[in-house]
Structures are given as structure tokens and as C-alpha cells.
Amino acid sequence: MSFDYIAARLRKHADQKTEKTQAPPNFEELYLLRARILGVLIRDARQATGQDLDACARQINVSPPTLESWELGKSMPSLPQIELLAYALGVPISHFWGTSTLLERNARQDVDIDEYVTLRNHLIGALLRAAREQANLTPEQLAADAGIPAGNIAAYELGQRPVPTPVLATLASVCRVNLSYFLENGNKVGTFLMLQEDLKNFSGMSPDVRRFVSSPTNQPYIE
């Protein structure tokens, strides 16, 4: 039985509640469906974080058969146990209230490594040239200020040679731009990197600020 099928059954059960002539709710079926959905989400979170059954069970102090029973929808954990699962797996507890899986949301198309590197080197080269010209520097001046051979600048700007990150940081400084100026932000790799930076910044906020930002009721004040 697929996750989509179970979720559809639960939605159908909820829709039936709005019908005027509905029969008394079948709570046994409702709890069974919810247990199965919760089990799928628990297994999904565990697999998405690369934990095996035994290791995950140890972290929340339950037996592997108990955790497996949850994942199969044969029994249901309590709220404190769900909270411990969320903590152990590093996922938001709201994941367990939803109807979509982490593996589905995190699915990424395969990246052609060679093509990605080639395109990025050319884009970084073009950005470097634009930053150099904006700073009114010749290739020779930029090379001298960065302590590298002048010929390297042309090779970098044409995408013929990858720029080592420490060298790129120095070139960025000389051109008076931030290193993030060169970061990718238009595809799955770039989106992932930007999200990690956002999470890092969010984690550095005070607890009060994090609670304020996280509250849906405060979104109108932020947007």
C-alpha cells in the first residue's frame, strides 16, 4: 500500500465529515490510517538521514522491534517519543504531521559533474572579469595585487583554468566584492548551498528572535 494511497484515504475520511448525511465516523479505520501515515513518515525520516533501525532505536531508548512496529503502522508512539525522534533525526516535528516525505522533497536530479564544473568555471571567469572592470583594474594590476602571474588572470576569466578558492578569495578582496558574489544560486546545488547558509544564520539568532520568525502569525510583520 503506497503512501499516496494512504494519504488519499485519510483525506477522503476528512471530506466525509462535511457531508450532512454521513454515517458515524469509523474511528478504528481513521486511527489505522493515521498510524500507517505516521509509520511511513517515521521510516522516511530515518532513511533520509541515513540511520539504520537499530541505531535509531537506541537513540530514543526503544527496542528495534518497537520502532519497526511504528514504521509499519502496527502501533503508535506517544508525543514525547515523536519529539525524541525528531530530535534524534534532526527533522522538524511538523514533518510527522504532514503528508509528504523527506525523500520525495529532497529528491534531486542527477548533476552532470563535468558539465557543471565547466559551466561554473566559465561563469566565475565572466564574473571575475566584470568585477575587475568595475574596479577599474587591468589584468596586470589585479595579478600584481593578488601575487599571481598575469597570464593566470586571462585563463581564469576565459574559464580555461579553475580558480583555487584561496586565490579567488584574494581576487574578490582586491576587486572589492564578497566571495559570495561568485556563488551559484540558480540551480539545485546553489539552492541547497543558500538554504544551508540561511539555516546557519537562523541558528545564530537569539531564541526569542527564532521563535518570533518561526511563528506563522508573525509572517505579515516580516514579509
C-alpha positions in Angstrom: 0.0 0.0 0.0 1.6 3.3 -1.2 1.9 6.4 0.9 -0.2 8.4 -1.6 -3.0 5.8 -1.3 -3.0 6.0 2.5 -3.0 9.9 2.4 -5.8 9.9 -0.1 -7.8 7.6 2.2 -7.3 9.9 5.1 -8.3 13.0 3.0 -11.4 11.1 1.9 -12.2 10.3 5.5 -11.9 14.0 6.4 -14.1 15.1 3.4 -16.8 12.7 4.6 -17.1 14.6 7.8 -18.5 17.6 5.9 -21.4 15.5 4.4 -24.7 16.1 6.1 -25.9 12.6 5.8 -22.7 10.9 6.9 -22.7 7.7 9.0 -21.0 7.8 12.4 -17.2 8.1 11.9 -15.2 4.9 11.8 -12.6 5.8 14.3 -10.9 2.4 14.1 -10.2 3.0 10.4 -9.2 6.6 11.0 -6.6 5.6 13.6 -5.3 2.8 11.4 -4.8 5.2 8.5 -3.1 7.8 10.7 -0.8 5.1 12.2 0.2 4.0 8.7 0.9 7.5 7.5 2.9 8.3 10.7 4.8 5.0 10.2 5.7 5.9 6.6 6.9 9.4 7.8 9.0 7.9 10.6 10.7 5.4 8.2 11.1 8.1 5.6 12.8 10.5 8.2 15.1 7.7 9.4 16.1 6.6 5.9 16.5 10.2 4.7 19.1 10.8 7.5 20.9 7.5 6.8 20.2 5.9 10.1 19.6 2.1 10.4 16.8 0.8 12.5 19.0 -0.4 15.4 20.9 2.9 15.8 17.8 5.0 15.6 16.0 2.8 18.2 19.0 3.1 20.6 18.9 6.9 20.4 15.3 7.1 21.7 15.6 4.1 24.1 13.2 1.8 22.5 13.7 -1.7 21.0 14.2 -2.1 17.3 11.0 -4.2 17.1 9.1 -1.4 18.7 10.5 1.1 16.2 9.7 -1.3 13.3 6.2 -1.7 14.6 5.7 2.1 14.5 7.1 2.2 11.0 4.7 -0.5 9.8 1.7 1.3 11.4 1.1 -1.6 13.8 1.5 0.5 16.9 1.8 4.3 17.6 4.4 6.2 19.5 3.4 8.8 22.1 4.1 12.6 21.6 7.2 12.5 23.8 8.6 9.7 21.7 7.8 11.6 18.5 9.6 14.6 20.0 12.7 12.4 20.7 12.6 11.0 17.2 12.5 14.5 15.7 15.5 15.4 17.9 17.4 12.3 17.1 16.8 12.5 13.4 17.3 16.3 13.1 14.0 16.9 11.4 11.2 19.4 12.4 8.5 17.7 14.4 5.9 19.1 11.9 7.3 16.6 9.4 5.3 14.0 11.3 2.0 15.9 10.9 2.3 16.2 7.2 1.6 14.0 4.2 4.8 14.4 2.1 8.1 12.5 2.6 11.5 13.9 3.0 12.9 11.6 0.4 10.3 13.0 -2.0 11.0 16.6 -1.1 14.8 16.2 -1.1 14.9 14.2 -4.4 17.5 15.9 -6.6 18.1 15.4 -10.3 21.5 13.9 -11.0 24.0 16.6 -11.7 26.4 16.1 -14.6 29.6 16.8 -12.7 31.8 17.6 -15.7 29.3 19.9 -17.3 28.6 21.6 -14.0 32.3 22.3 -13.3 32.9 23.5 -16.9 30.0 25.9 -16.9 30.7 27.2 -13.4 34.4 27.9 -14.3 33.2 29.9 -17.3 30.6 31.8 -15.2 33.1 32.5 -12.4 35.6 33.8 -15.1 33.0 36.1 -16.5 32.1 37.4 -13.0 35.7 37.9 -12.2 36.2 40.0 -15.4 33.1 42.1 -14.6 34.3 42.7 -11.0 37.8 43.6 -12.3 36.5 46.1 -14.8 34.1 47.6 -12.2 37.1 48.1 -10.0 39.0 49.8 -12.9 41.8 47.3 -12.8 43.8 45.8 -15.7 44.6 42.1 -15.6 48.2 43.0 -14.8 47.2 45.2 -11.9 44.9 42.5 -10.5 47.6 39.9 -10.8 50.2 42.0 -9.1 47.8 42.8 -6.2 47.0 39.1 -5.8 50.6 37.9 -6.2 49.9 35.6 -9.1 51.2 35.6 -12.7 49.4 37.9 -15.1 48.7 35.1 -17.5 46.6 33.4 -14.9 44.0 36.2 -14.9 43.2 35.7 -18.6 43.0 31.9 -18.1 40.6 32.4 -15.2 38.4 34.9 -17.0 38.1 32.7 -20.0 37.2 29.7 -17.9 40.2 27.9 -19.2 41.6 27.2 -15.7 39.7 26.7 -12.4 40.4 29.4 -9.8 41.6 27.9 -6.5 39.3 29.0 -3.7 42.0 30.8 -1.7 43.1 32.7 -4.8 39.5 33.5 -5.7 39.1 35.0 -2.2 42.1 37.2 -2.7 40.9 38.3 -6.1 37.5 39.1 -4.7 39.1 41.2 -2.0 41.2 43.1 -4.5 38.1 43.7 -6.7 36.2 44.8 -3.5 33.5 42.2 -3.8 32.4 39.5 -1.4 33.3 35.8 -2.1 29.6 35.1 -2.2 29.4 37.2 -5.4 30.8 34.1 -7.2 28.5 31.5 -5.6 25.9 29.6 -7.7 22.3 30.4 -6.8 20.3 29.3 -9.9 20.1 25.5 -9.7 19.7 22.7 -7.2 23.3 22.9 -6.0 23.1 26.6 -5.5 19.7 26.4 -3.8 21.0 23.8 -1.4 24.0 26.0 -0.5 21.9 29.1 0.0 19.5 27.1 2.3 22.4 25.9 4.4 23.6 29.5 4.8 20.1 30.6 5.8 19.9 27.8 8.4 23.3 28.8 9.8 22.2 32.4 10.1 18.9 31.4 11.7 20.7 29.2 14.2 22.8 32.2 15.2 19.8 34.2 16.2 18.7 34.5 19.8 15.9 32.0 20.9 13.4 34.8 21.2 14.1 36.0 17.6 13.9 32.4 16.3 10.6 31.9 17.9 9.3 35.2 16.5 10.4 34.4 13.0 9.1 30.8 13.1 5.6 31.8 14.2 3.2 31.8 11.3 1.2 34.6 13.0 4.3 36.9 12.7 4.8 36.4 8.9 2.9 39.6 8.0 5.4 41.6 10.1 8.4 40.0 8.3 7.3 39.9 4.7 
